[in-house]
């Protein structure tokens, strides 16, 4: 539908037309939408490889195809729970179930995988923000992102550095607070063990960059298919922030929250914006649909019952072989 909307006092008496949601979607460029859909496909292969690599560093040896199937099941469950991280809980459950003698390590691989993914998201948004011009709102977001990144580096240094842990007394405090044989203590030990795998963690963060670049460009393609004129640099800064918002388990897939912040950041300049609120809302709906399209593959593995780390061992009733990791 097309609504007539009067301009303010400084405007003329000519009505301003605002395109409705369905009209916006109906006039979308199909070729750009298809490109956006195709760009999402490699994301699942990269994230599966990243998790598989983190598993191997803790001597949890799983076939790459098995890691991929569990990742797809996790992606499927992302759309069954609030926020966009519910699938991690499912993936962690089956990872722990499949490695009974290394449950803390298995759970920690999922947590570290999520953390490096978020770090890649922050890094992309921060770097892209350096190229933003004439968008004061997005520039403020960039400053916040770099401050947030600095805080992450500081906290990581305290947590993962054995020397700083000892000097600051953090190690002593955690020893007193966490029961020695408790699950939280084992998870803490598994997390600190990644300080011995700095190169793998760094590579995992770098692997996160193409994931978020593909996702951001895919969303931008959807936006441009709808007629948005927002510069790509601004989109590459704002869209990662929106996915960070979606990760907070407040509303389903961040509905409402993502739209609120996207409109605040992308409907700019106010006098003659490069994107309308309706275009932004439809763009966010489309990028969710792109992910749903591929995540439905996870239901195939789920229906087949193909959600075990070591199915051949599970069927035999024997635990999988375990090699104790150094450090």
C-alpha positions as CSV (number, residue, x, y, z in Angstrom):
1,X,0.0,0.0,0.0
2,X,1.0,3.6,-0.5
3,X,0.2,6.2,2.2
4,X,0.2,9.9,1.8
5,X,2.2,11.6,4.6
6,X,2.4,15.4,5.1
7,X,5.8,17.0,5.4
8,X,6.7,19.3,8.3
9,X,6.2,23.0,8.5
10,X,9.3,23.7,6.4
11,X,8.0,21.5,3.6
12,X,5.6,22.3,0.8
13,X,2.0,21.1,0.6
14,X,3.0,18.2,-1.7
15,X,2.4,14.8,-0.1
16,X,5.3,12.5,0.5
17,X,4.7,8.9,-0.5
18,X,5.8,6.0,1.8
19,X,6.0,2.5,0.4
20,X,4.4,-0.2,2.5
21,X,6.1,-3.4,3.6
22,X,4.4,-5.7,1.0
23,X,4.9,-3.2,-1.8
24,X,8.6,-2.9,-0.8
25,X,9.0,-6.7,-1.0
26,X,7.1,-7.1,-4.2
27,X,9.3,-4.6,-6.0
28,X,12.6,-6.3,-4.9
29,X,15.3,-7.1,-7.4
30,X,15.2,-10.9,-7.5
31,X,18.7,-11.4,-8.9
32,X,20.2,-9.5,-5.9
33,X,18.1,-11.5,-3.5
34,X,19.4,-14.8,-5.1
35,X,23.0,-13.5,-4.7
36,X,22.2,-12.7,-1.0
37,X,20.9,-16.3,-0.5
38,X,23.9,-17.9,-2.2
39,X,26.4,-15.8,-0.1
40,X,25.1,-17.4,3.1
41,X,25.8,-21.0,2.0
42,X,29.6,-21.1,2.7
43,X,29.1,-19.8,6.2
44,X,28.1,-23.2,7.5
45,X,31.1,-25.0,6.0
46,X,33.5,-22.4,7.5
47,X,31.9,-22.5,11.0
48,X,31.9,-26.3,11.0
49,X,35.6,-26.4,10.1
50,X,36.4,-23.8,12.8
51,X,34.7,-25.9,15.5
52,X,36.3,-29.1,14.2
53,X,39.7,-27.4,14.5
54,X,39.0,-26.3,18.1
55,X,37.9,-29.9,18.9
56,X,41.1,-31.3,17.5
57,X,43.3,-29.0,19.6
58,X,41.8,-30.6,22.7
59,X,42.4,-34.1,21.3
60,X,38.7,-34.6,20.7
61,X,38.9,-36.3,17.3
62,X,35.6,-36.1,15.3
63,X,35.2,-36.5,11.5
64,X,34.7,-33.2,9.8
65,X,31.3,-34.4,8.4
66,X,30.2,-35.2,12.0
67,X,31.1,-31.7,13.2
68,X,29.2,-30.3,10.2
69,X,26.1,-32.3,11.0
70,X,26.1,-31.2,14.7
71,X,26.6,-27.6,13.6
72,X,23.6,-27.8,11.3
73,X,21.5,-29.3,14.1
74,X,22.6,-26.4,16.3
75,X,21.6,-23.9,13.5
76,X,18.2,-25.5,13.3
77,X,17.6,-25.1,17.0
78,X,18.7,-21.5,16.8
79,X,15.2,-20.9,15.4
80,X,13.5,-22.9,18.2
81,X,14.7,-20.7,21.1
82,X,14.9,-17.0,22.0
83,X,17.9,-15.1,20.8
84,X,20.2,-16.6,18.2
85,X,22.5,-18.7,20.5
86,X,20.0,-21.4,21.6
87,X,21.6,-23.9,19.1
88,X,24.9,-23.7,21.0
89,X,23.2,-25.2,24.0
90,X,22.1,-28.2,21.9
91,X,25.5,-28.5,20.3
92,X,27.2,-28.4,23.7
93,X,24.8,-31.1,25.0
94,X,25.5,-33.5,22.2
95,X,29.3,-32.7,22.3
96,X,29.4,-33.5,26.0
97,X,27.2,-36.6,25.6
98,X,29.6,-37.9,22.9
99,X,32.7,-37.4,25.0
100,X,31.8,-38.7,28.5
101,X,35.3,-38.5,29.9
102,X,36.0,-35.0,28.4
103,X,32.6,-33.3,28.9
104,X,34.1,-30.0,30.2
105,X,36.5,-29.9,27.2
106,X,33.7,-30.6,24.8
107,X,31.5,-27.9,26.2
108,X,34.3,-25.4,26.3
109,X,35.0,-25.9,22.6
110,X,31.4,-24.7,21.9
111,X,31.9,-21.7,24.2
112,X,35.3,-20.8,22.7
113,X,33.8,-21.2,19.2
114,X,31.0,-18.7,20.1
115,X,33.5,-16.3,21.7
116,X,35.8,-16.3,18.7
117,X,32.8,-15.8,16.5
118,X,31.8,-12.7,18.5
119,X,35.3,-11.4,18.4
120,X,35.3,-11.7,14.6
121,X,32.0,-9.8,14.6
122,X,33.4,-7.0,16.7
123,X,36.6,-6.8,14.6
124,X,34.7,-6.6,11.4
125,X,32.4,-3.9,12.7
126,X,35.3,-1.9,14.1
127,X,37.4,-2.0,10.9
128,X,34.5,-1.2,8.6
129,X,33.6,1.7,10.9
130,X,36.9,3.4,10.1
131,X,35.7,4.0,6.6
132,X,32.4,5.6,7.5
133,X,31.8,9.2,6.5
134,X,28.9,11.6,7.2
135,X,27.0,9.3,9.5
136,X,27.5,10.5,13.1
137,X,25.4,7.8,14.6
138,X,27.4,5.0,13.0
139,X,30.6,6.8,14.0
140,X,29.6,6.8,17.6
141,X,28.8,3.1,17.3
142,X,32.4,2.5,15.9
143,X,33.9,4.3,18.9
144,X,31.8,2.1,21.3
145,X,32.9,-1.0,19.3
146,X,36.6,-0.2,19.7
147,X,36.1,0.5,23.4
148,X,34.3,-2.9,23.8
149,X,37.1,-4.6,21.9
150,X,39.6,-3.0,24.2
151,X,37.7,-4.3,27.2
152,X,37.6,-7.8,25.7
153,X,41.4,-7.8,25.2
154,X,41.9,-6.6,28.8
155,X,39.6,-9.3,30.3
156,X,41.1,-12.0,28.1
157,X,44.6,-11.0,29.2
158,X,43.6,-11.4,32.8
159,X,41.8,-14.7,32.3
160,X,44.1,-16.6,29.8
161,X,47.6,-15.3,30.9
162,X,48.9,-17.6,33.6
163,X,51.4,-14.9,34.6
164,X,48.8,-12.2,35.0
165,X,46.4,-14.6,36.7
166,X,49.1,-15.3,39.3
167,X,50.1,-11.7,39.8
168,X,46.5,-10.4,40.0
169,X,45.4,-13.2,42.4
170,X,42.6,-14.2,40.0
171,X,43.8,-17.8,39.9
172,X,43.7,-18.0,43.7
173,X,40.2,-16.5,43.8
174,X,38.9,-18.9,41.2
175,X,40.4,-21.9,43.1
176,X,38.6,-20.8,46.2
177,X,35.3,-20.1,44.5
178,X,35.0,-23.1,42.3
179,X,34.9,-26.6,43.8
180,X,38.0,-28.5,42.7
181,X,36.2,-31.5,41.1
182,X,33.1,-29.5,40.1
183,X,32.0,-29.0,36.5
184,X,32.6,-25.2,36.6
185,X,36.2,-25.8,37.8
186,X,36.7,-28.3,34.9
187,X,35.3,-25.8,32.4
188,X,37.6,-23.1,33.8
189,X,40.6,-25.5,33.4
190,X,39.5,-26.4,29.8
191,X,39.2,-22.7,29.0
192,X,42.6,-21.7,30.4
193,X,44.1,-24.6,28.4
194,X,43.4,-22.7,25.2
195,X,46.2,-20.3,26.3
196,X,48.5,-23.1,25.0
197,X,46.7,-22.9,21.6
198,X,47.1,-19.2,20.8
199,X,47.7,-19.8,17.1
200,X,44.6,-22.0,16.7
201,X,42.5,-19.4,18.5
202,X,43.9,-16.6,16.3
203,X,43.2,-18.6,13.1
204,X,39.6,-19.3,14.4
205,X,39.1,-15.5,14.9
206,X,40.4,-14.9,11.3
207,X,38.0,-17.6,10.0
208,X,35.2,-15.7,11.7
209,X,35.8,-12.7,9.5
210,X,34.7,-14.3,6.2
211,X,31.6,-15.7,8.0
212,X,30.5,-12.3,9.1
213,X,31.6,-10.5,5.9
214,X,29.4,-13.0,3.9
215,X,26.5,-12.5,6.3
216,X,26.8,-8.7,6.3
217,X,27.1,-8.5,2.5
218,X,24.2,-10.9,2.1
219,X,22.0,-8.6,4.3
220,X,23.3,-5.6,2.3
221,X,22.3,-7.3,-1.0
222,X,18.8,-7.8,0.4
223,X,18.8,-4.1,1.3
224,X,20.0,-3.0,-2.1
225,X,17.4,-5.3,-3.7
226,X,14.8,-3.3,-1.9
227,X,16.2,0.0,-3.1
228,X,18.3,1.1,-0.1
229,X,21.1,3.5,-1.0
230,X,23.2,3.2,2.3
231,X,26.9,2.9,1.6
232,X,28.4,-0.6,2.0
233,X,30.9,0.7,4.6
234,X,28.0,1.8,6.8
235,X,26.2,-1.5,6.3
236,X,29.3,-3.5,7.2
237,X,29.5,-1.6,10.5
238,X,25.9,-1.5,11.5
239,X,24.8,-5.1,10.5
240,X,27.4,-6.9,12.7
241,X,26.1,-4.7,15.6
242,X,22.6,-5.9,14.8
243,X,23.6,-9.5,15.0
244,X,25.3,-8.9,18.3
245,X,21.9,-7.5,19.5
246,X,20.1,-10.6,18.2
247,X,22.4,-12.8,20.2
248,X,20.9,-11.5,23.5
249,X,18.1,-14.0,24.4
250,X,15.4,-11.4,25.0
251,X,13.2,-11.8,22.0
252,X,12.9,-14.5,19.3
253,X,15.7,-14.0,16.8
254,X,16.1,-10.4,18.1
255,X,12.8,-9.4,16.6
256,X,12.0,-5.8,17.5
257,X,15.4,-5.2,19.0
258,X,17.3,-5.5,15.7
259,X,14.7,-3.4,13.9
260,X,14.8,-0.7,16.5
261,X,18.6,-0.2,16.4
262,X,18.7,-0.7,12.6
263,X,16.2,2.2,12.1
264,X,18.1,4.4,14.6
265,X,21.4,3.8,12.8
266,X,20.4,3.5,9.1
267,X,17.6,6.0,8.6
268,X,20.1,8.8,8.1
269,X,20.3,11.6,7.2
270,X,16.9,12.4,8.6
271,X,16.1,15.1,6.0
272,X,16.5,12.7,3.1
273,X,17.4,9.2,4.4
274,X,19.2,6.7,2.2
275,X,16.9,4.0,3.5
276,X,13.3,3.9,4.8
277,X,12.2,2.1,7.9
278,X,10.1,-0.3,5.8
279,X,13.1,-1.2,3.7
280,X,15.2,-1.9,6.8
281,X,12.5,-4.1,8.4
282,X,12.1,-6.2,5.2
283,X,15.9,-6.5,4.8
284,X,16.1,-8.0,8.3
285,X,13.2,-10.3,7.7
286,X,15.0,-11.5,4.5
287,X,18.4,-12.2,6.1
288,X,16.6,-14.3,8.7
289,X,14.8,-16.2,6.0
290,X,18.1,-16.8,4.2
291,X,19.5,-18.4,7.3
292,X,16.3,-20.4,7.9
293,X,16.5,-21.8,4.4
294,X,19.9,-23.4,5.1
295,X,19.2,-24.2,8.7
296,X,16.3,-26.5,7.7
297,X,19.0,-28.9,6.6
298,X,19.6,-29.4,10.3
299,X,16.2,-30.9,10.6
300,X,17.2,-33.7,8.2
301,X,20.0,-34.8,10.5
302,X,17.7,-34.5,13.5
303,X,15.0,-36.7,11.9
304,X,17.6,-39.3,11.0
305,X,18.9,-39.2,14.6
306,X,22.3,-38.4,13.1
307,X,23.3,-36.2,16.1
308,X,26.0,-38.1,17.8
309,X,29.7,-37.3,18.1
310,X,30.7,-40.9,17.7
311,X,27.6,-42.9,16.5
312,X,29.5,-46.1,16.0
313,X,30.7,-46.0,19.6
314,X,27.3,-45.0,20.9
315,X,25.6,-48.0,19.1
316,X,28.2,-50.4,20.6
317,X,27.6,-49.0,24.1
318,X,31.2,-48.1,24.5
319,X,32.8,-44.7,25.2
320,X,34.8,-43.1,22.5
321,X,38.6,-43.3,22.8
322,X,40.1,-40.4,24.6
323,X,43.6,-39.0,24.6
324,X,44.5,-36.6,27.4
325,X,45.5,-33.2,26.2
326,X,48.6,-31.5,27.4
327,X,48.3,-28.4,29.5
